[in-house]
Amino acid sequence: MPYNKKSIGASAPKPKTTSWGGVADWYSEYLETTEDSYQRQVILPNLLRIVSPKKGMHILDLACGQGFFSRALAEAGATVAGADISRELIARARELSPASLRYHVAPAHKLSFAQNGSFDAATVVLAIQNIENIAEVFSEVRRVLKPSGRLVLVMVHPAFRIPKRSAWGWDAEKKIQYRRVDGYLSASTTKLVVHPGRADGETTVSYHRSLQDFSKALAKNNFSIVRLEEWISHKKSGAGPRQAAEDTARKELPLFLALEVRRDA
């Protein structure tokens, strides 16, 4: 997950960082031990269905973190390489994975370890919104993919989950839970606390983009969108006066967006 390179002097501001290395221990433990996570219950089964990993496939898991999805792809039979800018998370990935699974410390836009046309597919799961220079990333992914290779992007839905510009609302008269969106088309950059419940903890930078921003950046790099899916939350509300409305809202307003794009030969 790349960061902006700025000169750092005595009076220079702290550079923006989107690496999750500062919370590597917490994040790794969360993914490995939480059975009810979105990653395990929603994203993983859908990712495996779309990518369809099998023996003979070479897959790049970009911004792989501690290798949660990399290992699942490899267990399905594919040859997998993972890359992330965080040395801490790559260290965790190597500890948790078999030696046959290769990991590299590298920013998403500069995959110097990968030869041209060396992968059948690439994945970027819950990371593209932490990456500023997506056009450079798509260009680099195109370079390392084989002709007609696929890229699968999974992100928090950019139409309904805009940091600090969207929120749940409650209509007491109609007894409806709704999603309020105060801005969508304008790109924005937002600093967010990574660790939930710790207001003064490690932060990351989230880059909001509209669907057309992604579509244009992909088309510019000769990718065609071949699949678009919207995935809902699997969670259920506890008993209470808003239970039915909350559960209905979860089914109607998707939490995640998945794009499968194909490299034009």
N, C-alpha and C positions, 0 to 999 in steps of 0.2 A: 504494500500500500504506500504509494509515493508521497514525498513531501516536497514543498517548494524550496529550492536552493536559494538562500540569501546569505550575503556576507554577514558574519556575526562578530561584532565588535563590542567594546565595553558598554556602549549606549544603544546598541542595535536591539530591536525587538526580538523576542523569542520566535523562531520560525514556526510556521504552521506545520503540524505533523498529523498524519492520519494513520501512523503505525499503531498497532495494538500491543506492541512489545511491552509497554509499561504495565499491562494487566495480563501478561501471558499466563501466570499461574492461575489466577481466578478464571480466565476465559477457558483455559484448557480443562480445568476441573469441572466447570459448568457443562461443557459439551460432552465430556466423558461420563458424567454421573447423572445427568438430568434426563430421565426417560421421557418426560412430558414436554421436552423442548420443541419449538417450532422446527429446528434443524432436523431432529430425529423423526418427528411425527408427520410433518408436512413436506419439507423440502427434500429430504433424502429419498423417499420412495418415488416422488415425482421426477427427481433428477435422474435416478437410475432408469426410470421408464423412458425418458427422453433421450438420454445419452446412449442407452443400451450397450454398456461396456461388455466386451467379450475378448476372448483370447485372440491375439494378433493385432488388437487395436492399440494405438499409442495415444495417450491422453495427457494433456497439460492442464493441471489444476492451478490456475493463476490466483494469486492472493490467497493461498491455501491455508494460512494460519497454522494451527497445530496438526493439520492433516486429517481432520475428521472425514471429509468427503473424499480425499485422496485415497485413504485406506479402503473405503467402501467401493470405490471404482476398481481398485486393484484386486480386492477380494472377489469381484465379479469376473476376473480373468484378464483385465486389461493391463498393459504396461503403462505405468503412471509416473509422471514427473511433477513435483510440486514446486512452486516458487512463491516467495513472500519477501517483502522488504524487511520484516522483523527478524533479526537474528535470534531473539528469545523464542519466538513461536516456531521457527525452523528447528531450533534445538529440541523443543518439546516434540515436534513431529518426528524427528529422527529417533527419539527415545521410544515413541509409541509404535513405530512402524518397523516392518521387516527390512533387512538390508537391501533387498531388491527394489525397494521403493526409493527413488532418487529425489532429493530435495535440494533447492538452490536458494541462496539469499540474493534476491534481485528485485528491482523495481519493475512494475508491470509493463513499462514502456521500453525496457532495455533488457532483453532476454539473451545476453551474450553467450549463455551456455547452449542455446538451441540453434541448430542448423536450419537453413531454409527448407521448408516443406517437410518437416520431420514429424508432424503430429496429424492424426486423423481428426481429432476433436480437442477443443479447449473449453474449460468451464471457468466462470467467475461467479462465485456464490456469495451474496450479501457483502460485496466489496466494491462494486462499480461506483456506488455513491460516496465512497471514501477516496475516489481517485479523481484528481483534478483534470489531468490532460488525457481525456478519453480518446481523442482523435489519434494521438500518438500511440496509445495502447492498442486501438483497433488496427492501426497500421502494422505494429509489431506482431500482433496475433496473426494477421494475414500473412506476414512473412514466414512464420513458423508452421502454418497449416499447409497441408497438402492441397492440391487443386480439389475443389469441391469439399474441403474440410469444413467442419461445423464448429461454431462457437455458441455455447449456451450461457446466457446471462440470467441470473436470478437476483432480484432486488426487492426491497420494500417498495410497495406500489407508489410510483411517483405522482399519481393523480389524486390519491387520498391521504398520503402520509407525507406531508411537507413539513419539515422541522420548523416549529414555532409559527407555522401559518396554517395549521389544521388541528382539529380537536373534536372529541365527542361532545355532542350536545343532547339535551333532553327536552322534548316538547311535552309539557305536563298535560296540556289539553288533549292532544291526540295520543298521548302515551306512546310516543315513538322516540327511539334513540336515533339520532342522525349524525352525519359527519359534516362538520363545518369546515369549509376550505376558504381561506382568505386570500390566497394567491397561488397560481399554478404556472402560468406561462413564463413568468419572469424567473430566470435562473437566480439562485441564491447560495450563499456560503454561510454555514452555521457551525459554531463551536458547540459540541455536545459532550456531556460527561459520559464516559464509557461505562463505568461501573454503576449500576442502578443503586439508588439509595445513598450515594456518596456525593453530595453537592460539590465538595472540594477535591474530588478525586481526579484521576487521569482524564484528559479530554482528547477528543478527536475532532476532525473537521468533516462535515457532511456537505456534499455538493448536490443541490437539487437541480434537476433538469426535467424538462417536459418530454413527453413521448416523441414529439417531433425533433427535439434536440438529439435524442438517441438515433432516430431514424435517419436524420441527415448525416450524422457522423459515421454511421455504419455504411450508408450509401456512398459517401465520399471515399471510403476505403474498399469499395467494391464488395460489400456484403449485401445479400438479399435476405429479408426476413421471411422465413418459411413456417414459423409457428409462433403464436402468441397465446399464452395461457395466464389466467388469473386464479390464484389459489387463496382459499379462505382459511381462517383460523380454525383449528380443531377444538379449541377450548369451549367450555360451557360455563355459564354463570351459575352461581349457587342460588338456592331458593330465596325469593324476595319479590317485591312488587314490580321490579323492572326485568326480571329474569327472561320472560318471553321476548320482550322488546330487544334486550341486549343480544340474545341468541339469534334473533332474526337479523339484526344489523350485521352480525359477524358473517352471516350467510350471504348477505346482499352486497356488502362492501369489502372487496378482497383485500387481503393483507399483503400478498406478494404478487409480483409480475415476473413471468418467465418469457424470455425471448430465445428462440433458436434461429440462428442466422447461418447462411451458407456462403462460403467464399466463392465468388465468381471466378471461374478459371481464366 
